[in-house]
């Protein structure tokens, strides 16, 4: 006995029915779900077939792609979309200690799902009221044991660091605020920037990056070093223009990270920042400084 797909079996039955060749009294449809449906030809009035379009699958993201408020991305800038970030790393950064299992969607409950990569925001979280500001990491406390963030400068743990800061701020301060005696760098990266530029619901939400996430961008994803027009953040920022985005490589661009420095006594009065300052003698470095020092803040998210 020969077996056919349901489509061909129905077509065969329809042909018999149409031509009046009643050699078969019934036909059976075997669905892919395992369900079997039998039809008596004498009860069939007509058969109508519909072509169902297969939804177009989005292209895999690339470094330099534009990321939009609806959670989509594209290599060429879309006129109808609202860009909110630029992709700087594709896939899970497992080589740098990060894993998709660490992440939740922005609501903090649902799993992130398929992990596509990492996005850096188009503008500083500390740009508001029409001007650029700097903020502290936290107030100085000589007995500060830190917020439980990573202390190595070679990981991609900005998200888990930020979750730790949020949890500790809730326990110690009743939640993040922009006040100096709280944790203003994290507040501006996570809370204030979300209010100004909401992240897509299916993303991780904005977080304060780790030191190496900035370093990776500078070393491997930012510059079009041979001026070939290749996909990179430098060219993507240029395509957006200053009305939509503020390039990372800019004057006085020193950014707080979520990576803490812990001394030999187990105390953490300093944290790491990243230098993107184009006027520096040699930009592109990670350094540590007192937490009660003013730096800019730039948010990131995972999607």
C-alpha positions as CSV (number, residue, x, y, z in Angstrom):
1,X,0.0,0.0,0.0
2,X,1.3,3.4,-0.9
3,X,1.1,6.4,1.4
4,X,0.8,10.0,0.3
5,X,1.0,13.3,2.0
6,X,-2.4,14.7,2.9
7,X,-2.2,17.3,0.1
8,X,-1.6,14.7,-2.6
9,X,-4.2,12.4,-1.2
10,X,-6.9,15.1,-1.2
11,X,-5.9,16.1,-4.7
12,X,-6.3,12.5,-5.9
13,X,-9.7,12.2,-4.2
14,X,-10.8,15.6,-5.7
15,X,-9.8,14.4,-9.2
16,X,-11.8,11.2,-8.8
17,X,-14.8,13.2,-7.5
18,X,-14.6,15.8,-10.3
19,X,-14.3,13.3,-13.1
20,X,-17.1,11.2,-11.8
21,X,-14.9,8.1,-11.5
22,X,-16.3,6.7,-8.3
23,X,-13.7,4.1,-7.9
24,X,-13.2,5.1,-4.3
25,X,-16.1,5.7,-1.9
26,X,-14.0,7.6,0.7
27,X,-10.6,9.0,1.3
28,X,-8.5,9.5,4.4
29,X,-6.4,12.5,5.4
30,X,-3.4,11.8,7.7
31,X,-2.3,15.0,9.4
32,X,1.2,15.6,10.6
33,X,-0.1,15.8,14.2
34,X,-1.0,12.1,14.0
35,X,-4.7,12.8,13.6
36,X,-6.6,10.8,10.9
37,X,-9.7,12.1,9.2
38,X,-11.8,10.0,6.8
39,X,-14.2,11.6,4.3
40,X,-17.0,9.9,2.3
41,X,-16.9,11.2,-1.2
42,X,-20.7,11.3,-1.5
43,X,-20.7,13.8,1.3
44,X,-18.2,16.2,-0.2
45,X,-19.6,19.2,-2.0
46,X,-16.3,20.9,-3.0
47,X,-12.6,21.1,-2.2
48,X,-10.9,24.5,-1.9
49,X,-7.1,24.8,-1.5
50,X,-5.3,27.9,-0.1
51,X,-1.7,28.8,-0.4
52,X,-0.4,29.9,3.0
53,X,2.6,32.2,2.9
54,X,5.5,31.2,5.1
55,X,6.5,34.1,7.4
56,X,9.8,35.7,6.3
57,X,12.5,34.9,8.8
58,X,14.7,37.9,9.9
59,X,18.3,37.8,8.9
60,X,20.7,36.9,11.7
61,X,22.0,40.1,13.4
62,X,25.5,41.4,12.6
63,X,27.9,43.8,14.3
64,X,26.9,47.3,13.4
65,X,23.2,46.5,12.9
66,X,20.6,48.9,14.1
67,X,18.3,47.7,16.9
68,X,14.8,49.1,17.1
69,X,12.2,49.9,19.8
70,X,10.1,47.0,18.7
71,X,12.9,44.5,19.2
72,X,13.8,44.0,15.5
73,X,17.1,44.8,13.8
74,X,18.4,45.6,10.4
75,X,21.7,46.2,8.6
76,X,20.3,49.1,6.6
77,X,18.6,51.9,8.5
78,X,14.8,51.5,8.2
79,X,12.9,54.8,7.7
80,X,9.8,53.4,9.5
81,X,11.6,52.1,12.6
82,X,12.7,53.8,15.8
83,X,16.4,52.9,16.4
84,X,17.5,52.7,20.0
85,X,20.8,50.9,19.9
86,X,23.6,49.2,17.8
87,X,24.5,45.5,17.9
88,X,28.1,45.1,19.0
89,X,28.3,41.3,19.7
90,X,26.4,38.4,18.2
91,X,25.4,35.4,20.2
92,X,26.3,34.4,23.8
93,X,29.6,35.7,25.1
94,X,30.5,32.4,26.7
95,X,34.2,33.1,26.1
96,X,33.8,36.0,28.4
97,X,31.9,34.3,31.2
98,X,28.4,35.1,30.2
99,X,25.5,32.7,29.5
100,X,21.9,33.1,28.2
101,X,20.6,31.3,31.3
102,X,21.6,34.3,33.4
103,X,19.0,36.5,31.7
104,X,15.3,37.3,32.1
105,X,13.1,39.5,29.9
106,X,12.6,43.1,31.0
107,X,9.8,42.1,33.4
108,X,12.3,40.1,35.4
109,X,10.3,36.9,35.3
110,X,10.1,35.4,31.8
111,X,13.2,33.7,30.3
112,X,14.9,35.7,27.6
113,X,14.4,33.0,25.1
114,X,16.6,32.9,22.0
115,X,19.7,34.8,22.7
116,X,20.8,37.0,19.7
117,X,23.5,39.2,21.1
118,X,24.2,42.6,22.8
119,X,23.3,46.2,22.0
120,X,24.8,49.5,23.2
121,X,22.4,52.4,23.6
122,X,22.6,55.3,21.1
123,X,22.9,58.0,23.7
124,X,24.3,58.5,27.2
125,X,21.9,57.9,30.1
126,X,23.5,61.0,31.8
127,X,22.4,63.3,29.0
128,X,19.3,65.1,30.1
129,X,17.8,68.6,30.3
130,X,19.7,69.4,27.2
131,X,23.2,68.9,28.5
132,X,25.7,66.2,29.5
133,X,26.1,65.3,33.2
134,X,28.4,63.1,35.2
135,X,27.4,61.1,38.2
136,X,29.0,59.1,41.0
137,X,29.1,55.3,41.2
138,X,28.1,55.6,44.8
139,X,29.0,57.7,47.9
140,X,32.3,57.1,49.6
141,X,32.2,54.6,52.4
142,X,35.4,53.4,53.9
143,X,33.7,50.1,55.0
144,X,32.1,49.4,51.7
145,X,32.2,45.7,50.9
146,X,30.8,46.2,47.4
147,X,27.6,45.3,45.7
148,X,28.5,41.8,44.8
149,X,29.6,42.7,41.2
150,X,32.3,41.0,39.3
151,X,35.8,42.3,39.9
152,X,37.6,40.9,36.9
153,X,38.0,43.2,33.8
154,X,37.7,40.4,31.3
155,X,34.0,39.4,31.5
156,X,30.7,40.3,29.9
157,X,28.7,40.3,33.2
158,X,27.2,43.7,33.1
159,X,23.6,42.3,33.3
160,X,24.3,40.1,36.4
161,X,26.3,42.9,38.0
162,X,23.3,45.2,37.5
163,X,20.9,42.7,38.9
164,X,23.1,42.5,42.0
165,X,23.2,46.3,42.4
166,X,19.4,46.5,42.1
167,X,18.9,43.8,44.7
168,X,21.4,45.3,47.1
169,X,20.1,48.8,46.7
170,X,16.6,47.5,47.4
171,X,17.8,46.0,50.7
172,X,20.1,48.8,51.7
173,X,18.3,51.9,50.3
174,X,14.8,50.9,49.5
175,X,15.7,51.0,45.8
176,X,17.9,52.9,43.3
177,X,17.8,56.6,43.1
178,X,19.9,59.3,41.4
179,X,21.1,60.6,44.7
180,X,24.8,60.6,45.4
181,X,24.4,58.5,48.6
182,X,22.6,55.8,46.6
183,X,23.9,54.2,43.4
184,X,23.4,56.9,40.8
185,X,25.4,55.3,37.9
186,X,23.2,52.2,38.0
187,X,20.1,54.3,38.5
188,X,20.8,56.3,35.3
189,X,21.7,53.2,33.3
190,X,18.8,51.1,34.4
191,X,15.9,53.3,35.6
192,X,16.4,56.7,34.1
193,X,17.3,55.5,30.7
194,X,14.4,53.1,30.6
195,X,12.1,56.0,31.3
196,X,13.6,58.1,28.5
197,X,14.1,55.2,26.0
198,X,12.1,52.1,26.9
199,X,13.7,48.8,26.0
200,X,11.7,46.2,24.1
201,X,9.7,43.9,26.4
202,X,11.4,40.8,25.0
203,X,14.9,42.1,25.7
204,X,16.8,42.0,29.0
205,X,16.1,45.7,29.6
206,X,18.9,48.3,30.0
207,X,21.9,47.6,32.3
208,X,25.2,49.1,33.4
209,X,27.9,47.4,31.3
210,X,30.9,45.6,32.6
211,X,34.4,47.0,32.0
212,X,35.2,44.5,29.3
213,X,32.0,45.1,27.4
214,X,33.3,48.6,26.7
215,X,36.8,47.3,26.0
216,X,35.5,44.7,23.5
217,X,33.6,47.4,21.6
218,X,36.7,49.7,21.4
219,X,39.1,46.9,20.5
220,X,37.0,44.8,18.1
221,X,33.7,46.4,17.0
222,X,34.0,50.2,16.9
223,X,36.4,51.4,14.3
224,X,36.6,51.1,10.5
225,X,40.3,51.0,10.7
226,X,40.9,50.5,6.9
227,X,38.2,53.0,5.9
228,X,36.5,50.3,3.9
229,X,33.0,51.1,4.9
230,X,32.6,47.8,6.7
231,X,29.9,47.2,9.2
232,X,31.0,48.6,12.6
233,X,29.8,50.9,15.3
234,X,31.7,53.9,14.0
235,X,29.9,53.8,10.6
236,X,26.5,53.0,12.2
237,X,26.8,56.1,14.5
238,X,27.7,58.2,11.5
239,X,24.7,56.9,9.5
240,X,22.4,57.9,12.4
241,X,23.8,61.4,12.7
242,X,24.1,63.5,15.8
243,X,20.3,64.2,15.9
244,X,19.7,60.6,16.8
245,X,22.9,59.3,18.4
246,X,26.0,60.3,20.4
247,X,29.1,58.4,19.3
248,X,30.9,56.6,22.1
249,X,34.3,57.9,20.9
250,X,33.9,61.5,21.8
251,X,35.3,64.3,23.8
252,X,35.4,63.7,27.6
253,X,33.8,60.3,27.1
254,X,34.7,58.4,30.3
255,X,32.1,55.8,31.4
256,X,31.4,54.1,34.6
257,X,31.1,50.3,34.4
258,X,29.5,47.9,36.8
259,X,32.8,46.2,37.6
260,X,34.0,46.8,41.1
261,X,37.5,46.9,42.5
262,X,38.0,45.0,45.8
263,X,41.2,45.6,47.8
264,X,43.2,43.1,49.8
265,X,40.9,43.9,52.8
266,X,37.8,42.9,51.0
267,X,36.6,46.5,50.7
268,X,35.4,48.2,47.5
269,X,35.7,52.0,47.6
270,X,36.7,52.1,43.9
271,X,35.2,50.9,40.7
272,X,36.3,50.6,37.1
273,X,35.6,53.0,34.3
274,X,36.4,53.0,30.6
275,X,38.0,55.8,28.6
276,X,36.5,56.5,25.2
277,X,37.8,60.1,25.3
278,X,39.0,61.0,21.8
279,X,41.1,63.8,23.2
280,X,43.1,61.4,25.5
281,X,46.7,60.7,24.6
282,X,45.8,57.1,24.2
283,X,42.1,56.2,24.7
284,X,40.6,52.7,24.9
285,X,41.7,51.7,28.4
286,X,40.1,50.4,31.6
287,X,41.1,52.1,34.9
288,X,39.8,52.3,38.4
289,X,38.8,55.3,40.4
290,X,37.0,56.4,43.6
291,X,33.3,55.6,43.4
292,X,32.5,59.2,44.5
293,X,33.8,60.6,41.2
294,X,31.9,61.9,38.3
295,X,31.7,59.8,35.1
296,X,29.2,59.4,32.2
297,X,26.9,56.4,31.9
298,X,26.0,54.5,28.8
299,X,23.4,51.6,28.9
300,X,23.4,48.3,27.2
301,X,21.0,45.4,26.8
302,X,20.8,41.8,25.6
303,X,18.3,40.6,23.0
